[in-house]
Amino acid sequence: MKKKKLMALLLCMSMAVSTALTGCGNNSDSASGGSQTDAGSESASAEDGEDQQAQVPESTGDAVYTRLYSSESSTLNYLVTSTIEEQRVGANCIDTLVEYDSAGQLKEGLATDWNYDEASMTWTFTLREAKWVDNTGAEVADVTAQDFVDALKYELTPEYESANAQNLFGVIAGAQEYYNGQVYNGGADEDGVTWPAIDFSEVGVKAVDEHTLTYTLAKEVPYFISSLVYVVYMPAYGPLLEELGKEFGTAADKMYYNGAFYLAEFSPQERQVYKKNPSNYDASNVYIDEIQRIYNAEADTLGPEMVKRGEVDWAEISADLLDDWLGGEDTKNLVSRERPSTSYSYFYCFNFDPQFEAEYEPDNWRTAVNNENFRKALFAGLDKAKEVAVLEPSAPQDYVLSTITPFDFAYNADGADYTTIGAMASMGDTFDEAKALEYKEAAMTELSAQGVTFPVKVLMPYNPSVVDWDKECQVVEQQMESLLGTDFIDIIIEAGPTDNFLTEVRRSGQYAFMKCGWGADYADPETWTDPFYQSKGESGYDPGYKYAFIANAITEGTDTAPVIQEYFDKVDAAKAITVDTNARFEAFAEAEAVLIDHALVIPFSITVSPYIATKLNEFDAQYAPFGVSRLRFKGQKVLDHYVSMEEYESNKEK
């Protein structure tokens, strides 16, 4: 099936189930995969000298899949994390109500049937028989509707600091009211809005009986069914949540599992071992018996060498190795690619609340970043194709974006690609040398009058565990300083930590200008507002949830404040349109255009499908351009050979 038709089908199915208000269910099939940047990439620790190699366990003789990783998870708790790396456990070990198969078709998961009542805005799900197991695979309890209720309550308890709680606000009736009622103890927030404490029984999630679950919405939500494949709607065993509290998900034996696999071992900076769950309802469609993820800080370097020796089943082939591998007789047939995806968007963020060290002149940056001509100079001065060429030298322009929302992600009721609708239709190539220099001159005049010193220091960190990110940064520095001049900007590249990069760098405001990314949570353009949007009137902004701290401009009353407020207002207006898909998409297009037209963010690229060596058929994997589907190994088989490019292309066409 062609990608465009597939994406259209996905969106239409997601919209239809909530606007047509019909029941759904009775499908089949499944698979797995994954990528991201809101998590880091995979990372590990190593010894010095000749002993610096990953220790791979001996094969058990079953279907074992082995790979290295180099960035350790800080939690296994899928109910609180918003990063891909940390959602892998939930994706593979926890089943969701619905799933998507390898062709992107909606199918049954833990729910065998579902229907929607328009009058009450209530979805009702009928659950199948399923079991919870512990980290030895022993059955411990039945999966019931109450497990979904308890999991959602846990996420809405401020004490547990779930980064996913805001995904429920304005979607599940009473969710925001319950959460804020606890935060403000029944009193008023900083804006004088009173949040009375309410009982959890007023939140729109109910266990009618053991196998009947209902969600009552706060409003019509066109994308609700598609959002069910995200971690925010995953279940957890209630009694264990109550017993462990914050300790839930801190070790393999501190959580239960109901998915295709269970986590048998989690030894930080050593290994993660997943084993097939024989008690899973769909175990016959799980073909891998054991997944061994081995930690090594030099995974990017060691992985390809271990592929040559047949010691691991996956490795990314970096740009500096690719030509040699494709030209080598012993390696040319070991190289293929990851499955193309429009589930992820990359963009450059300007930090409006710099918290970095004084040597990088945060106050100077704070003034500069609130000047539109300064931002536009960098916006027009970034040659995206040149940077993407680090990862894809043959056709970099194919991956470049002019919008935050990727092309081929969502289609309106008439089948029109969102990126061709309304204000999105005029978005073209942003790189323009002449305009960049015009903006530079205007910015220098305006900022000099405000006391800004030049060159403005532009702190641009990267995660060393992400393959070739350092090379991308070097290209950006050389290209932009060459065009705009070192009298204007001084781009300072700095390696961040391999572990907890997002927490230590982006969420802590330790950058000025940085490539960031976002993966879609559901099939609607609203999902692409999540990194930036804050509800109108809020003054307490969560630095771990919103990128770039753009709301800080409103708090500080800078010149950028009216533009930020315009964006927030337009998102509010778009979210309020819940039935007319065409009008909804046009409204979101207007909001996104504000971000781009005022250079509040620089759209960059979709995920460049990396070159890899793998023993998995990428097209057997579950697929959806949102949620955690692509992280799953269910449905995939470990082959007795590495997939060649010819085999990859053949699989792609099937």
Residue pairs with C-beta under 8 A, 6 or more apart in sequence:
1 9
1 103
1 104
3 340
3 342
3 408
4 408
4 417
6 103
6 104
7 104
7 342
7 408
7 409
7 410
7 411
7 625
8 411
8 415
9 104
9 105
10 100
10 104
10 106
10 226
10 523
10 624
10 625
11 410
11 411
11 523
11 524
12 411
13 106
13 225
14 106
14 222
14 223
14 225
14 226
14 522
14 523
14 524
15 222
15 223
15 413
15 523
15 581
16 22
17 24
17 106
17 114
17 116
17 224
17 225
18 116
18 220
18 221
18 222
18 223
18 224
18 225
19 220
19 222
19 579
19 581
21 116
21 117
21 118
22 115
22 116
23 113
23 114
23 115
23 116
24 106
24 113
24 114
24 115
24 225
25 108
25 111
25 112
25 113
25 114
26 108
26 112
26 113
27 101
27 105
27 106
27 107
27 108
28 101
28 107
28 108
29 101
29 102
29 103
29 105
29 107
29 285
29 635
30 99
30 101
30 102
30 107
30 282
30 285
30 622
30 632
30 634
30 635
31 101
31 102
31 619
31 620
31 621
31 622
31 623
31 632
31 634
31 635
31 636
32 92
32 620
32 621
32 622
32 629
32 630
32 631
32 632
32 633
32 634
32 635
32 636
33 338
33 339
33 618
33 621
33 622
33 623
33 629
33 630
33 631
33 632
34 84
34 88
34 91
34 628
34 630
34 631
34 632
35 84
35 338
35 341
35 343
35 344
35 519
35 607
35 630
36 83
36 84
36 85
36 344
36 517
36 519
37 84
37 344
37 346
37 466
37 515
37 516
37 517
38 82
38 83
38 84
38 502
38 516
38 517
38 518
38 519
39 71
39 83
39 84
39 85
39 86
39 87
39 502
40 71
40 83
40 85
40 463
40 465
40 466
40 498
40 499
40 501
40 502
41 70
41 71
41 85
41 463
41 465
41 466
41 467
42 67
42 68
42 69
42 70
42 71
42 85
42 293
42 299
42 465
43 69
43 70
43 71
43 72
43 295
43 297
43 299
43 465
43 498
43 499
44 54
44 68
44 69
44 70
44 71
44 72
44 269
44 294
44 295
44 296
44 297
44 298
44 299
45 269
45 295
45 296
45 297
46 52
46 53
46 54
46 296
46 297
46 298
46 302
52 298
52 302
53 296
53 302
53 306
54 68
54 294
54 295
54 296
54 299
54 302
54 306
54 311
54 312
55 294
56 66
56 292
56 294
56 306
56 311
56 312
57 66
57 271
57 292
60 289
60 290
62 289
62 290
63 287
63 288
63 289
63 290
63 637
63 638
64 288
64 289
64 290
64 291
64 292
64 638
65 288
65 290
65 291
65 292
65 313
65 314
65 615
65 616
65 633
65 638
66 291
66 292
66 293
66 294
66 311
66 312
66 313
66 314
67 292
67 293
67 294
67 303
67 312
67 313
67 314
67 315
68 293
68 294
68 295
68 296
68 299
68 302
68 303
68 306
68 312
68 315
69 272
69 293
69 294
69 295
69 296
69 299
70 295
70 296
70 297
70 298
70 299
70 300
70 465
70 498
71 85
71 463
71 465
71 498
71 499
71 501
72 268
72 269
72 295
72 499
73 85
73 86
73 88
73 89
73 268
74 86
74 499
74 500
74 503
75 81
75 86
75 249
75 250
76 86
76 89
76 249
76 250
76 251
76 252
76 254
76 255
76 263
76 266
77 86
77 248
77 249
77 250
77 255
78 86
78 87
78 89
78 90
78 91
78 94
78 231
78 234
78 249
79 90
79 151
79 154
79 155
79 160
79 162
79 164
79 231
79 234
79 236
79 248
79 249
80 155
80 160
80 161
80 162
80 163
80 164
80 249
81 87
81 163
81 164
81 231
82 163
82 164
82 545
83 502
84 519
84 631
87 231
87 628
87 631
88 631
89 249
89 263
90 231
90 234
90 628
91 231
91 628
91 629
91 631
91 632
92 259
92 260
92 261
92 274
92 291
92 631
92 632
92 633
92 634
93 257
93 258
93 259
93 260
93 261
93 262
93 263
93 274
93 277
94 231
94 234
94 235
94 236
94 257
94 258
94 259
95 109
95 110
95 130
95 143
95 258
95 259
95 260
95 280
95 281
96 109
96 110
96 228
96 229
96 233
96 234
96 627
96 628
97 109
97 110
97 111
97 114
97 125
97 127
97 148
97 213
97 228
97 233
98 106
98 107
98 108
98 109
98 111
98 114
98 225
98 228
98 229
99 106
99 107
99 108
99 109
99 229
99 622
99 629
100 106
100 107
100 229
100 622
100 623
100 624
100 627
100 629
101 107
101 622
101 623
101 635
102 619
102 620
102 621
102 622
102 623
102 635
103 623
104 623
104 624
106 225
108 128
109 228
110 127
110 128
110 130
110 143
110 235
110 258
110 281
111 125
111 126
111 127
111 128
111 213
112 126
112 127
112 128
113 125
113 126
114 123
114 124
114 125
114 126
114 225
115 123
115 124
116 122
116 123
116 124
117 124
120 216
121 173
121 216
121 217
121 218
121 219
121 220
122 204
122 214
122 215
122 216
122 217
123 214
123 215
123 216
123 217
123 224
123 225
124 208
124 212
124 213
124 214
125 145
125 212
125 213
125 214
125 215
126 211
126 212
127 143
127 144
127 145
127 210
127 211
127 212
127 213
128 211
128 281
129 142
129 143
129 211
129 281
130 142
130 143
130 258
130 280
130 281
131 139
131 140
131 141
131 142
131 143
131 258
131 279
131 280
132 139
132 140
132 141
132 142
132 143
132 147
132 237
132 256
132 257
132 258
133 139
133 140
133 256
133 257
133 258
133 262
133 277
133 279
134 140
134 253
134 256
134 257
134 262
135 252
135 253
135 255
135 257
135 262
135 263
135 264
135 265
136 264
137 262
137 264
137 275
137 277
137 278
137 279
139 279
140 237
140 256
141 237
141 239
141 256
142 210
143 235
143 258
144 207
144 210
144 211
145 206
145 207
145 208
145 209
145 210
145 211
145 212
145 213
146 207
146 210
146 238
147 235
147 236
147 237
147 238
148 205
148 207
148 213
148 233
148 235
149 205
149 206
149 207
149 213
149 238
150 235
150 236
150 237
150 238
150 241
150 242
151 234
151 235
151 236
151 238
151 241
152 168
152 172
152 175
152 203
152 205
152 233
153 200
153 203
154 160
154 162
154 236
154 241
154 248
155 162
155 164
155 165
155 168
155 232
156 162
156 165
156 168
156 175
156 178
156 179
156 200
156 203
157 182
158 165
158 179
158 182
158 183
159 245
159 246
160 245
160 246
163 544
163 545
164 231
164 232
165 175
165 179
166 542
166 545
167 227
167 230
167 232
167 521
167 530
168 175
168 176
168 179
168 232
169 175
169 176
169 179
169 535
170 176
170 218
170 219
170 535
170 575
171 217
171 218
171 219
171 221
171 224
171 227
172 203
172 204
172 205
172 215
172 216
172 217
172 218
173 203
173 204
173 216
173 217
173 218
174 198
174 202
174 203
174 204
174 218
175 203
175 204
175 218
176 218
177 195
177 196
177 198
177 202
178 198
178 200
178 202
178 203
180 189
180 195
181 195
181 196
181 197
181 198
182 197
183 189
183 195
184 194
184 195
185 197
186 194
186 195
186 196
186 197
187 194
187 195
188 194
188 195
189 195
189 538
189 539
189 540
190 539
190 540
191 537
191 538
191 539
193 537
204 214
204 215
204 216
204 217
204 218
205 213
205 214
205 215
205 216
206 213
206 214
206 216
207 213
208 214
215 224
217 224
219 576
219 578
220 578
220 579
221 227
221 578
222 524
222 578
222 579
222 581
222 584
223 522
223 523
223 524
223 526
223 527
224 522
226 522
226 523
226 524
226 624
226 626
226 627
227 233
227 521
227 522
227 626
227 627
228 627
229 624
229 626
229 627
229 628
229 629
230 521
230 522
230 626
230 627
230 628
231 628
232 521
235 258
236 248
236 255
236 256
237 256
240 248
240 255
240 256
241 248
244 250
244 254
247 254
248 254
248 255
249 255
251 266
252 263
252 264
252 265
252 266
255 263
257 263
257 277
258 277
258 280
259 277
259 280
259 634
260 276
260 277
260 280
260 282
260 283
260 286
260 632
260 633
260 634
261 274
261 275
261 276
261 277
261 286
261 291
261 633
262 274
262 275
262 277
263 272
263 273
263 274
264 273
264 274
264 275
265 271
265 272
265 273
266 272
266 273
268 295
269 295
270 294
270 295
271 292
271 293
271 294
271 295
272 291
272 292
272 293
272 295
273 290
273 291
273 292
273 293
274 290
274 291
274 293
274 633
275 289
275 290
275 291
276 283
276 286
276 288
276 289
276 290
277 283
277 286
280 286
282 634
285 634
285 635
286 633
286 634
286 635
287 635
287 636
287 637
287 638
288 633
288 636
288 637
288 638
291 633
294 312
296 302
297 465
297 498
299 465
300 316
300 318
300 465
300 467
303 312
303 314
303 315
303 316
304 315
304 316
304 317
304 318
304 321
304 325
304 613
306 312
306 315
307 314
307 315
307 334
307 613
307 642
308 330
308 331
308 334
313 614
313 615
313 616
313 638
314 612
314 613
314 614
314 615
314 616
315 612
315 613
316 467
316 610
316 611
316 612
317 325
317 335
317 610
317 611
317 612
317 613
318 467
318 468
319 390
319 391
319 393
319 468
319 471
320 468
320 471
322 335
322 611
324 331
325 331
325 332
325 334
325 335
325 611
326 332
326 335
332 644
333 642
333 644
333 645
333 646
334 613
334 642
334 644
335 611
335 612
335 613
335 644
335 645
336 611
336 612
336 613
336 614
336 618
336 642
336 643
336 644
336 645
336 647
336 648
337 609
337 610
337 611
337 612
337 618
337 645
337 648
338 607
338 609
338 610
338 612
338 618
339 609
339 618
339 619
339 621
339 623
339 630
339 652
340 609
341 606
341 607
341 609
341 623
341 625
341 630
342 406
342 407
342 408
342 409
342 606
342 625
343 406
343 409
343 519
343 520
343 607
343 624
343 625
343 626
343 630
344 406
344 517
344 518
344 519
344 520
344 606
344 607
345 401
345 404
345 405
345 406
345 517
345 518
345 528
345 603
345 604
345 605
345 606
346 401
346 515
346 516
346 517
346 604
346 605
346 606
346 607
347 401
347 404
347 515
347 516
347 517
347 518
347 601
347 602
347 603
347 604
348 378
348 382
348 513
348 514
348 515
348 516
348 601
348 602
348 604
349 506
349 511
349 513
349 514
349 515
349 516
349 547
349 548
349 601
350 369
350 375
350 378
350 512
350 513
350 548
350 599
350 600
350 601
351 365
351 369
351 509
351 511
351 512
351 513
351 514
351 548
351 549
352 366
352 369
352 370
352 548
352 549
352 550
352 552
352 553
352 560
353 366
353 509
353 543
353 549
353 552
354 360
354 362
354 365
354 366
354 369
354 459
354 509
354 511
354 512
355 362
355 508
355 509
355 510
356 362
356 459
356 509
356 510
356 511
356 512
360 457
360 459
360 492
360 512
361 453
361 456
361 457
364 452
364 453
364 456
364 457
365 456
365 457
365 458
365 459
365 512
367 447
367 450
367 451
367 452
368 374
368 443
368 447
368 452
368 456
369 375
369 512
370 553
370 558
370 559
370 560
371 443
371 446
371 447
371 450
371 559
372 559
372 560
372 563
372 598
372 599
373 439
373 440
373 442
373 443
373 446
374 439
374 443
374 447
374 456
375 598
375 599
375 600
376 435
376 436
376 439
376 443
376 599
377 436
377 437
377 439
377 440
377 443
377 484
377 488
378 436
378 458
378 480
378 484
378 489
378 513
378 599
378 602
379 430
379 436
379 439
379 599
379 602
380 430
380 431
380 432
380 433
380 435
380 436
380 439
381 431
381 433
381 436
381 440
381 480
381 483
381 484
382 430
382 431
382 476
382 479
382 480
382 602
382 604
383 431
383 479
383 483
384 396
384 400
384 401
384 430
384 431
384 604
384 605
385 396
385 397
385 400
385 431
386 396
386 475
386 479
387 472
387 475
387 476
387 479
387 604
388 396
388 397
388 399
388 400
388 605
388 608
389 396
389 475
390 468
390 471
390 472
390 475
391 399
391 468
391 472
391 608
391 610
392 398
392 399
392 608
399 605
399 606
399 607
399 608
400 429
400 604
400 605
401 407
401 603
401 604
401 605
401 606
402 419
402 427
402 428
402 429
402 430
402 596
402 603
403 419
403 424
403 427
403 592
403 596
403 603
404 518
404 528
404 592
404 595
404 596
404 601
404 603
405 418
405 419
405 424
405 525
405 528
405 592
406 419
406 606
406 625
407 417
407 419
407 606
408 417
409 418
409 419
409 520
409 525
409 625
410 417
410 418
410 523
410 524
410 525
410 585
411 417
411 418
412 418
412 421
412 581
412 582
412 585
413 581
413 582
414 582
418 424
418 525
418 585
418 588
418 589
419 425
419 427
421 585
421 586
421 589
422 585
422 586
422 589
422 590
422 593
423 586
423 589
423 590
423 592
423 593
424 589
424 592
424 593
426 593
427 593
427 596
427 603
430 596
430 602
430 603
433 483
436 483
436 484
437 483
437 484
440 484
440 485
440 488
443 488
444 454
444 488
447 454
447 456
448 454
454 487
454 488
455 486
455 487
455 488
455 489
455 490
456 488
456 489
456 490
457 490
457 492
457 512
458 489
458 490
458 491
458 492
458 512
458 513
459 492
459 494
459 510
459 511
459 512
459 513
460 473
460 476
460 477
460 491
460 492
460 493
460 494
460 511
460 512
460 513
460 514
461 493
461 494
461 495
461 496
461 505
461 510
461 511
461 514
462 469
462 470
462 472
462 473
462 493
462 494
462 495
462 496
462 514
462 515
463 469
463 496
463 497
463 498
463 501
463 505
464 470
464 495
464 496
464 498
465 498
465 501
467 610
469 515
470 493
470 495
472 515
473 493
474 493
476 491
477 491
477 493
480 489
480 491
481 489
481 490
481 491
491 513
496 504
496 505
496 510
497 504
497 505
503 544
504 510
505 511
505 514
506 514
506 516
506 547
507 543
507 544
508 543
509 543
509 549
515 604
516 531
516 547
516 548
518 528
518 530
518 531
518 547
519 626
520 527
520 528
520 625
520 626
520 627
521 527
521 530
521 626
521 627
522 626
522 627
523 624
523 625
523 626
525 585
525 588
525 589
525 592
526 571
526 574
526 575
526 588
527 626
528 592
529 571
529 588
529 591
529 592
531 546
531 547
531 548
532 546
532 547
532 548
532 550
532 567
532 595
532 600
532 601
533 546
533 567
533 568
533 571
534 541
534 546
534 551
534 568
535 568
535 572
536 565
536 568
536 569
536 572
538 551
539 555
541 549
541 551
541 552
541 555
543 549
548 600
548 601
550 560
550 564
550 567
550 600
551 564
551 568
553 560
553 561
553 563
553 564
554 561
554 564
554 565
560 598
560 600
563 594
563 598
563 600
564 600
566 594
567 591
567 594
567 595
567 600
570 587
570 590
570 591
570 594
571 588
571 591
573 587
573 591
574 584
574 587
574 588
574 590
574 591
577 583
577 584
577 587
578 584
594 600
595 601
596 603
613 642
614 642
614 643
615 638
615 639
615 640
615 641
615 642
615 643
616 633
616 636
616 637
616 638
616 639
616 643
617 636
617 637
617 639
617 643
617 651
618 643
618 648
618 651
619 651
619 652
619 654
620 635
620 636
620 637
621 629
621 630
621 632
621 633
621 635
621 636
622 629
622 630
622 632
622 634
622 635
623 629
623 630
624 630
643 651
